[in-house]
Amino acid sequence: MSARFSPGDGGRPGDKGWVEVQKKTFTNWVNDKLKETDYTVKEITTDLKNGVVLVTLLMILAPKKKMPGK
């Protein structure tokens, strides 16, 4: 049994259209998480390359927790 895709869903995984939809969706999600910082991602495949934006995103997603007793 295979998954069904309609023409409006961006295609099948691996298709260029599907990949572009995924990139746009992920870029929008990252920018939503970064909205309270000075960073904006325009091209997801290059803008995370130097690691600065990626580390900032990770700090937002996984804030430091205080150790019990400290």
Kinemage of the C-alpha trace (Angstrom):
@kinemage 1
@onewidth
@group {chain A} dominant
@subgroup {mainchain}
@vectorlist {calphas} color= white
{ca met a 1} P 0.000 0.000 0.000
{ca ser a 2} L 1.491 3.344 -1.011
{ca ala a 3} L 0.717 6.814 0.254
{ca arg a 4} L -1.460 8.952 -1.962
{ca phe a 5} L -0.514 12.478 -2.890
{ca ser a 6} L -2.778 15.080 -4.395
{ca pro a 7} L -1.473 17.621 -6.901
{ca gly a 8} L -1.764 20.417 -4.335
{ca asp a 9} L 0.449 18.847 -1.659
{ca gly a 10} L 3.825 19.595 -3.248
{ca gly a 11} L 4.400 16.196 -4.841
{ca arg a 12} L 6.167 13.106 -3.633
{ca pro a 13} L 9.131 13.062 -1.248
{ca gly a 14} L 12.249 13.597 -3.308
{ca asp a 15} L 10.478 15.507 -6.086
{ca lys a 16} L 11.830 19.001 -6.635
{ca gly a 17} L 8.445 20.575 -5.825
{ca trp a 18} L 8.161 18.617 -2.598
{ca val a 19} L 11.693 19.566 -1.563
{ca glu a 20} L 10.982 23.250 -2.192
{ca val a 21} L 7.801 23.086 -0.095
{ca gln a 22} L 9.733 21.448 2.744
{ca lys a 23} L 12.530 24.055 2.557
{ca lys a 24} L 10.019 26.910 2.629
{ca thr a 25} L 8.085 25.364 5.513
{ca phe a 26} L 11.223 24.718 7.571
{ca thr a 27} L 12.584 28.198 6.811
{ca asn a 28} L 9.318 29.745 8.020
{ca trp a 29} L 9.413 27.623 11.182
{ca val a 30} L 13.025 28.609 11.920
{ca asn a 31} L 12.235 32.295 11.383
{ca asp a 32} L 9.255 32.012 13.709
{ca lys a 33} L 11.533 30.615 16.422
{ca leu a 34} L 14.148 33.334 15.748
{ca lys a 35} L 11.645 36.215 15.707
{ca glu a 36} L 12.927 37.703 18.983
{ca thr a 37} L 16.550 37.700 17.809
{ca asp a 38} L 18.433 39.734 15.209
{ca tyr a 39} L 18.644 36.730 12.863
{ca thr a 40} L 16.552 35.895 9.821
{ca val a 41} L 17.009 32.913 7.530
{ca lys a 42} L 16.413 33.486 3.824
{ca glu a 43} L 18.079 30.372 2.384
{ca ile a 44} L 18.010 27.435 4.796
{ca thr a 45} L 20.717 25.506 2.952
{ca thr a 46} L 23.304 28.264 3.391
{ca asp a 47} L 22.234 30.538 6.242
{ca leu a 48} L 22.903 27.911 8.938
{ca lys a 49} L 26.353 27.071 7.548
{ca asn a 50} L 28.566 29.078 9.897
{ca gly a 51} L 26.748 27.759 12.962
{ca val a 52} L 25.885 31.069 14.626
{ca val a 53} L 22.196 31.008 13.687
{ca leu a 54} L 22.016 27.269 14.333
{ca val a 55} L 23.418 27.648 17.858
{ca thr a 56} L 21.006 30.520 18.493
{ca leu a 57} L 18.128 28.313 17.357
{ca leu a 58} L 19.291 25.490 19.612
{ca met a 59} L 19.508 27.842 22.576
{ca ile a 60} L 15.903 28.891 21.959
{ca leu a 61} L 14.686 25.305 21.575
{ca ala a 62} L 16.590 23.906 24.556
{ca pro a 63} L 17.040 26.618 27.184
{ca lys a 64} L 19.349 25.878 30.095
{ca lys a 65} L 17.626 24.335 33.066
{ca lys a 66} L 18.841 24.836 36.589
{ca met a 67} L 20.218 21.736 38.230
{ca pro a 68} L 18.307 20.680 41.342
{ca gly a 69} L 20.074 21.946 44.458
{ca lys a 70} L 22.109 24.595 42.645
